Amino acid sequence: MSRPVQSDEQTVERVLDAFARTTDEIVTLDELRERLRSGRQIRIKYGVDVTAPMMHIGHAVNLWMMRELQELGHKVVFLIGDFTTRIGDPTGRDQLRPVIGEEEIASNAEAFIEQVGKVLLTDEDVVEIRRNSEWFDDFPTSRFLSLMEMVTHERLLSRDMFRKRIEEGAGLYMHELTYPIIQGYDSVALDSDLTIVGSDQLFNEMMGRFYQERFGQPPQVIITTKVTPGIDGKQKQSKSLGNYIGLDHDAREKFGRVMSIPDTLIASYLEVYTGLADERVAELAALAETDPMEAKKVLGQGIVERYHGEEAAAAERRWFEEVFSKGREPEGIEERTFGEAPATAFDLARACLDPGGHSNSDIRRLFQQGAVKLDGEKLADFSAPVALSREGSTLRLGKRIWFKVRLADAT
């Protein structure tokens, strides 16, 4: 049995007030208020391009808003863009995006489903998983041409990133121009009532409103959310830049990455990435002016608690203070035992780290940054051989990852 939809005036206004903290723009607020008050279950389109199966806390801003609506009884329609991934979303790209194969698309889609489950409720009455290959794999050419007849090329080329590509002579491929049309039609196929996206997706979702109106549907409401710089304080969070806090990062990695952000980001991270009350956020933003380290520790706790619980958050703060504030080697370091020493320093690091959480490029970056040490000695060359003993050594990778590494006892 489906859970009842909560639509009383007090609940609706509470949710809208909560959303204001992370919302950039709403198209339109009156329509959103009307749908939340209607008493019917609204359908919230959440579409992803599955080129790279990595989600960070910036993506999760939208997920937490959807989670709040799920708790009121509304349904998230999680759209796996397996068809559109074959085209390649041009959003934010100054060159053609490489297209990946079917097998990789399927694998990435499963990884996305697992990650969104860290935030969204997964009960069938409040989540539905769809793939846009369901309607596009056998979409008639005549029907697609009728979609194209509804929109002028001037409308498509009004998109700022398309204009930028043309002005820079970088080239704009025709299949990329069709991407907003196809994504817009997704809203029609799903009968979407609402979508919550980053501001870079506003153009595509406005195409969704446009097509819904042409097909006689009420147009979806669009909420765009605030985007903050990554942990380097520069560009937005990106795996390729390494400046992100991933949903798949463990509690220690999340806390440590928070501690590396510039002090100027503390206030915005408190507001956007934690569930702390507004009054507490204001207090900590003021504290960041006089004691940024303490404010940052509370921020780290707040982010870790949201994903891993209060106990884990408190434990990571204690660990950080022991290791960094007091300069001690942490207790309970994981041990790795080898029958024979790995051939190179890189092989040693690779053998110790979780392969799912650290790519080869991540590991090489640690060596390039001088962040790999064996018994306190920096390992600058990742291709250099390493010597291990049965007594054991301490391997440190970056600021937060430690291992005891040793050769197995002779038998």
C-alpha positions in Angstrom: 0.0 0.0 0.0 1.4 3.4 -0.9 2.2 5.8 1.9 -0.2 8.8 2.2 0.9 12.1 0.7 1.4 14.9 3.3 0.0 18.1 1.8 -1.2 20.3 4.6 -0.2 23.9 4.5 2.2 23.8 7.4 4.2 20.9 5.9 4.3 22.5 2.5 5.7 25.8 3.8 8.2 24.0 6.1 9.6 22.1 3.1 9.7 25.2 0.9 11.6 27.1 3.7 14.1 24.2 4.0 14.6 24.1 0.2 15.4 27.9 0.2 18.8 27.1 1.7 20.1 25.2 -1.3 17.9 26.6 -4.1 19.2 28.9 -6.7 16.0 29.3 -8.9 12.5 27.9 -9.2 10.5 27.8 -12.4 7.9 28.5 -10.9 7.3 28.7 -7.2 3.6 29.1 -7.6 3.4 25.9 -9.6 5.5 24.1 -7.0 3.3 25.3 -4.1 0.2 24.2 -6.0 1.5 20.7 -6.7 2.6 20.1 -3.2 -0.8 21.3 -1.9 -2.7 19.1 -4.3 -2.7 15.9 -2.2 -1.6 13.7 -5.1 1.8 12.0 -5.5 4.0 14.1 -7.7 6.6 12.5 -10.0 10.1 13.9 -9.6 12.3 13.3 -12.6 16.0 12.6 -11.7 18.0 11.9 -14.8 21.7 10.9 -15.0 24.2 10.5 -17.8 26.1 7.4 -16.9 29.4 8.2 -18.6 31.3 8.2 -15.3 29.7 6.5 -12.2 30.9 8.9 -9.6 28.6 11.0 -7.4 29.8 13.6 -4.9 28.2 15.6 -2.2 27.4 18.3 -4.8 25.1 15.9 -6.6 23.7 14.8 -3.2 22.3 18.3 -2.6 19.6 17.5 -5.1 19.1 14.0 -3.7 18.5 15.3 -0.1 15.8 17.6 -1.4 14.2 14.6 -3.2 14.6 12.5 -0.1 12.6 15.1 1.8 9.8 15.0 -0.8 9.9 11.2 -0.6 9.2 11.3 3.1 6.1 13.3 2.3 4.9 10.5 0.0 6.1 11.7 -3.4 7.9 9.6 -5.9 11.4 10.0 -7.5 11.6 8.6 -11.0 15.3 7.8 -11.4 16.0 8.0 -15.1 19.1 6.1 -16.3 20.1 7.9 -19.5 21.5 4.8 -21.2 20.3 6.0 -24.6 21.5 9.6 -24.2 24.8 8.4 -22.8 25.5 7.0 -26.3 25.2 10.6 -27.6 27.3 12.2 -24.9 25.9 15.1 -22.8 27.7 18.2 -24.1 27.0 20.2 -20.9 30.1 22.0 -19.7 32.2 20.5 -22.5 34.4 22.5 -24.8 35.0 19.4 -27.0 33.2 16.3 -28.2 32.5 13.9 -25.3 33.8 10.3 -26.0 31.0 7.7 -26.3 31.2 4.5 -24.2 30.0 1.0 -25.0 26.9 -0.8 -24.0 28.6 -3.1 -21.4 30.2 -0.1 -19.6 26.9 1.8 -19.7 25.1 -1.1 -18.0 27.9 -1.4 -15.3 27.9 2.4 -14.7 24.1 2.4 -14.4 24.2 -0.2 -11.6 26.9 1.9 -9.8 24.7 5.0 -9.9 21.7 3.0 -8.5 23.9 1.9 -5.6 25.2 5.4 -4.9 21.8 7.2 -4.9 20.6 4.5 -2.5 22.9 6.1 0.1 20.5 9.1 0.2 17.2 8.2 -1.4 14.5 5.9 0.0 14.4 2.8 -2.1 10.8 1.6 -1.3 8.9 0.9 -4.5 6.1 3.3 -3.6 8.5 6.3 -3.6 11.1 5.4 -6.2 10.9 4.1 -9.8 13.8 3.3 -12.0 13.5 3.8 -15.7 15.9 3.9 -18.7 15.3 6.2 -21.7 16.2 3.4 -24.0 12.7 2.1 -23.2 11.2 4.7 -25.6 14.1 5.8 -27.7 15.5 2.5 -28.9 12.5 2.0 -31.2 11.6 5.6 -31.6 10.3 6.2 -35.2 12.3 8.6 -37.3 9.1 10.4 -38.3 8.3 11.0 -34.7 11.8 12.3 -34.0 11.6 14.7 -37.0 8.3 16.0 -35.6 10.1 16.9 -32.4 12.7 18.7 -34.4 10.0 20.6 -36.3 8.8 22.1 -33.0 12.0 23.9 -32.2 14.1 26.4 -34.2 17.9 26.2 -34.5 18.0 29.7 -33.0 16.5 28.4 -29.8 19.0 25.6 -29.6 21.9 27.9 -30.4 20.9 30.3 -27.7 22.5 27.9 -25.2 25.6 29.6 -23.9 27.9 26.7 -24.1 26.9 26.0 -27.8 27.6 29.7 -28.6 31.0 29.5 -26.8 32.0 26.4 -28.8 31.1 28.1 -32.1 32.8 31.4 -31.2 36.0 29.5 -30.3 35.9 27.5 -33.5 35.9 24.3 -31.5 33.1 22.7 -33.6 29.6 21.7 -32.7 28.3 18.3 -33.9 24.7 17.8 -35.0 24.1 14.9 -32.6 25.0 17.3 -29.7 22.3 19.7 -30.8 19.8 16.9 -30.5 20.7 16.3 -26.9 18.4 19.0 -25.4 15.6 17.8 -27.6 16.0 14.2 -26.4 16.3 15.1 -22.8 13.3 17.4 -23.1 11.2 14.6 -24.5 12.2 12.4 -21.4 10.0 14.7 -19.3 7.1 14.0 -21.6 7.7 10.2 -21.5 7.8 10.2 -17.7 5.0 12.7 -17.2 7.3 14.6 -14.9 5.9 17.1 -12.4 9.2 18.3 -11.0 12.9 18.1 -11.6 15.7 19.2 -9.3 19.0 19.9 -11.1 22.2 21.9 -11.2 21.9 25.3 -12.9 23.9 23.9 -15.9 20.9 21.7 -16.7 18.4 24.5 -16.8 18.4 24.8 -20.6 17.7 21.1 -21.1 14.9 21.0 -18.5 13.3 24.1 -20.0 13.1 22.1 -23.2 11.2 19.6 -21.1 8.7 22.2 -20.1 8.4 23.3 -23.7 7.7 19.8 -25.1 5.3 19.0 -22.2 3.2 22.0 -23.1 3.3 21.0 -26.8 2.0 17.5 -25.9 -0.7 18.8 -23.6 0.9 18.0 -20.3 1.2 20.4 -17.4 4.9 21.6 -17.6 7.3 20.3 -15.0 8.5 22.6 -12.2 12.3 23.1 -12.3 14.4 23.7 -9.2 18.0 24.6 -9.8 20.4 24.3 -6.9 23.4 26.2 -5.6 26.8 25.1 -6.9 29.9 25.6 -4.7 33.6 25.3 -5.7 35.3 22.0 -5.0 37.6 21.5 -2.0 40.4 23.4 -3.8 38.2 26.6 -3.8 38.4 26.8 -7.6 36.3 24.9 -10.1 33.2 22.8 -9.2 33.8 19.3 -7.8 35.2 16.9 -10.4 36.8 13.5 -10.2 39.3 14.4 -12.9 40.5 17.4 -10.8 40.5 15.4 -7.5 38.7 18.3 -5.8 35.6 16.5 -4.6 34.1 14.6 -1.7 32.6 11.4 -3.0 29.5 9.6 -1.8 31.7 6.4 -2.0 34.5 8.0 0.1 34.6 6.4 3.6 34.0 8.5 6.8 37.8 9.2 7.2 38.3 10.4 3.7 35.2 12.6 3.8 36.3 14.3 7.1 39.9 14.7 5.9 38.8 16.3 2.6 36.6 18.7 4.5 39.6 19.8 6.6 41.5 20.7 3.4 39.0 23.3 2.1 39.9 27.0 2.2 38.5 28.9 5.2 36.5 31.0 2.8 34.3 28.0 1.9 33.3 27.0 5.4 30.1 29.1 5.6 28.8 28.0 2.2 29.6 24.3 2.8 27.8 24.5 6.2 24.7 25.9 4.5 24.7 23.6 1.4 26.2 20.3 2.6 25.0 19.8 6.1 21.6 19.3 7.8 22.5 21.6 10.7 19.8 24.0 11.8 19.9 27.5 10.3 20.7 29.0 13.7 23.7 26.7 14.2 25.0 27.4 10.6 24.9 31.1 11.4 26.8 30.6 14.7 29.5 28.5 12.9 29.8 30.9 10.0 30.6 33.6 12.6 33.0 31.2 14.4 34.8 30.6 11.1 36.0 34.3 11.2 37.8 33.8 14.6 38.5 30.1 14.8 38.2 28.5 11.4 39.8 25.2 12.5 37.1 24.6 15.1 34.4 25.6 12.6 35.9 23.3 10.0 35.9 20.3 12.5 32.2 20.8 13.2 31.6 21.1 9.4 33.5 17.8 8.9 31.4 16.2 11.7 28.2 17.5 10.1 29.0 16.1 6.7 30.2 12.7 8.0 27.2 12.4 10.3 24.8 12.9 7.4 26.2 9.8 5.6 27.7 7.6 8.2 26.0 8.5 11.5 26.8 10.4 14.7 29.2 7.8 16.1 31.4 7.7 13.0 31.5 11.5 12.8 32.7 11.8 16.4 35.3 9.0 15.9 36.7 10.8 12.8 37.1 14.0 14.7 39.0 12.3 17.5 41.2 10.5 15.0 42.0 13.8 13.2 42.9 15.5 16.5 45.1 12.7 17.6 47.0 12.5 14.3 47.2 16.1 13.2 46.7 18.2 16.3 48.9 16.0 18.5 51.2 14.6 15.8 50.7 11.0 16.9 50.6 7.9 14.8 47.1 6.6 14.8 46.1 3.5 16.7 44.6 0.4 15.0 46.4 0.9 11.7 45.4 -1.8 9.1 48.1 -4.4 8.4 49.0 -5.8 5.0 51.2 -8.9 4.9 53.0 -10.0 1.7 54.6 -13.3 0.8 57.2 -11.2 -1.1 57.7 -7.5 -1.5 55.7 -5.8 -4.3 58.0 -4.9 -7.2 57.6 -1.1 -7.0 56.4 1.6 -4.7 53.3 2.0 -6.9 52.6 -1.7 -6.6 52.8 -1.5 -2.9 50.4 1.4 -2.7 48.0 -0.3 -5.2 48.1 -3.5 -3.2 47.2 -1.7 0.1 44.4 0.5 -1.2 40.8 -0.3 -1.9 40.7 -0.6 -5.8 37.2 0.7 -5.9 38.0 3.9 -4.0 41.4 4.9 -5.6 42.2 4.8 -9.3 45.7 4.5 -10.7 45.8 8.2 -11.5 44.8 9.0 -7.9 47.8 6.9 -6.6 50.2 8.5 -9.1 49.0 11.9 -8.0 49.9 11.1 -4.4 53.5 10.3 -5.5 53.7 13.5 -7.5 52.5 15.5 -4.5 55.2 13.9 -2.3 52.5 12.4 -0.1 53.7 8.8 0.0 56.1 7.9 2.9 57.6 4.6 4.1 58.8 4.8 7.8 58.8 8.6 7.4 60.9 8.6 4.2 59.3 10.2 1.1 58.9 7.8 -1.8 59.2 10.2 -4.7 59.6 7.7 -7.6 56.6 5.4 -7.9 58.5 3.0 -10.1 61.3 2.5 -7.6 61.7 -0.9 -5.9 60.8 -1.1 -2.2 62.3 -3.2 0.6 60.0 -4.8 3.3 60.9 -6.7 6.4 59.2 -9.2 8.6 59.3 -6.7 11.5 57.1 -4.3 9.4 57.1 -0.7 8.3 54.6 2.1 8.3 53.3 3.2 4.9 51.5 6.6 4.8 49.5 7.6 1.7 48.4 11.2 1.8 47.4 12.8 5.1 44.8 10.2 6.2 45.7 6.7 5.1 48.1 4.5 7.0 49.1 0.8 6.7 51.5 -1.5 8.6 53.3 -3.4 5.8 55.5 -6.4 6.4 56.7 -9.7 4.9 55.0 -12.9 6.1 56.9 -15.0 8.6 58.9 -17.9 7.1 57.1 -21.2 7.4 
